[in-house]
Structures are given as C-alpha cells and as structure tokens.
C-alpha cells in the first residue's frame, strides 16, 4: 500500500476530522480511509479497483460522502489556506477564479 500522506501532513489533517462517536462499534481507521480516498482521487480509478490495503471500498466511498456533508473538506481547505497565509506563502495578487460552462445533460439549449 502506497502512503499518500506523511506523518506531518496527517498530524495537520487529523484534528479537523469528526471525533469518534462515544457509543457503538469503533469506526475504521481514519488515516487508512483517507489514504484510500486520496488513492482513488489521485489515480482516477474506480472504487472497485481500490487496493485492499486501503480498506473497504464501500467504507472509503461512504466516508467521502459523509465528510462532504459534514463540511470536513471545506474546513481542511480553510485550515491549509490559513497555514499558508500565516507562512506568507499565499500570493493573493496572483489568484484567479475559473469556471467551465457546459450544457446540462438532457438540458435545453438556449
């Protein structure tokens, strides 16, 4: 299993993930699950092709959606932007917005 994250990166990410629920079955390892999510995103592979070392493909996919609904990805994005800004590594004058406009599937052309 290829590691996507260094220990330092994981140390910065872990505090922003939702805490373990106090009751019930213990949640599968967050780092292993995140590594699986990153593997799929990096390779562009299907969830079915996720190597076993990253855990269950169903769990990784479900956690991706749960974390999206809980705002985890946005919190991580803001935290990393804040870290870069504090280190003077953001160059706001060079930032830009980009958008792609495509007709919707089965949508009406205007």
C-alpha positions as CSV (number, residue, x, y, z in Angstrom):
1,X,0.0,0.0,0.0
2,X,1.5,3.3,-1.1
3,X,1.3,6.1,1.6
4,X,-0.2,9.3,0.3
5,X,0.4,11.3,3.4
6,X,3.5,12.0,5.6
7,X,3.1,11.8,9.3
8,X,3.4,15.6,9.4
9,X,0.5,16.0,6.9
10,X,-1.6,13.5,8.8
11,X,-0.9,15.4,12.0
12,X,-2.3,18.6,10.4
13,X,-5.4,16.8,9.0
14,X,-6.5,14.6,11.9
15,X,-7.7,17.4,14.2
16,X,-10.2,18.5,11.6
17,X,-11.9,15.2,11.2
18,X,-15.1,14.4,13.1
19,X,-14.5,12.7,16.5
20,X,-15.2,9.1,17.1
21,X,-18.8,8.6,18.4
22,X,-18.7,7.6,22.1
23,X,-21.0,4.6,21.6
24,X,-21.3,1.8,19.1
25,X,-18.8,0.0,17.0
26,X,-15.4,1.5,16.7
27,X,-15.0,3.5,13.5
28,X,-12.5,2.2,10.9
29,X,-9.1,3.9,10.9
30,X,-9.5,7.5,9.5
31,X,-6.0,7.6,8.1
32,X,-6.3,4.4,6.2
33,X,-9.7,5.5,4.9
34,X,-8.4,9.0,3.8
35,X,-5.4,7.3,2.1
36,X,-7.9,5.2,0.2
37,X,-10.0,8.2,-0.8
38,X,-6.8,10.0,-2.0
39,X,-5.7,6.9,-4.0
40,X,-8.9,6.9,-5.9
41,X,-8.8,10.7,-6.5
42,X,-5.1,10.7,-7.5
43,X,-5.3,7.7,-9.9
44,X,-8.8,8.4,-11.3
45,X,-9.6,4.7,-10.7
46,X,-13.0,3.2,-9.9
47,X,-13.8,2.4,-6.3
48,X,-14.0,-1.3,-7.2
49,X,-10.2,-1.1,-8.1
50,X,-9.2,0.2,-4.7
51,X,-6.3,-2.0,-3.3
52,X,-7.3,-3.9,-0.2
53,X,-4.6,-2.3,1.8
54,X,-6.7,0.9,2.0
55,X,-9.7,-1.0,3.5
56,X,-13.2,-1.4,2.2
57,X,-14.1,0.5,-1.0
58,X,-17.6,0.9,0.4
59,X,-16.3,2.4,3.6
60,X,-14.0,4.8,1.7
61,X,-16.7,6.0,-0.6
62,X,-19.3,6.3,2.2
63,X,-16.8,8.3,4.3
64,X,-16.0,10.6,1.4
65,X,-19.7,11.5,1.1
66,X,-20.2,11.8,4.9
67,X,-17.2,14.1,5.2
68,X,-18.6,16.2,2.4
69,X,-22.0,16.5,4.1
70,X,-20.3,17.4,7.4
71,X,-18.1,20.1,5.8
72,X,-14.8,18.4,6.6
73,X,-13.3,19.1,3.1
74,X,-14.1,22.8,3.3
75,X,-12.7,23.0,6.9
76,X,-9.5,21.3,5.7
77,X,-9.2,23.7,2.8
78,X,-9.6,26.7,5.0
79,X,-7.1,25.4,7.6
80,X,-4.5,24.7,4.9
81,X,-5.0,28.1,3.3
82,X,-4.7,29.8,6.7
83,X,-1.4,27.9,7.4
84,X,-0.1,29.0,4.0
85,X,-1.2,32.6,4.6
86,X,0.5,32.7,8.0
87,X,3.7,31.5,6.5
88,X,3.5,34.2,3.8
89,X,3.2,31.6,1.1
90,X,-0.2,32.8,-0.4
91,X,0.0,35.3,-3.3
92,X,-3.5,36.8,-3.4
93,X,-2.5,39.2,-6.3
94,X,-1.8,36.1,-8.4
95,X,-5.1,34.3,-7.6
96,X,-7.9,33.9,-10.1
97,X,-11.2,32.3,-10.5
98,X,-12.0,29.9,-13.3
99,X,-15.3,28.3,-14.4
100,X,-16.4,26.0,-17.1
101,X,-19.8,26.3,-18.6
102,X,-21.3,23.2,-20.2
103,X,-24.9,22.5,-21.2
104,X,-26.6,20.2,-18.8
105,X,-27.3,16.6,-19.9
106,X,-30.7,16.3,-21.4
107,X,-30.9,20.1,-20.9
108,X,-32.4,22.5,-23.2
109,X,-30.0,24.5,-25.4
110,X,-30.6,28.2,-25.5
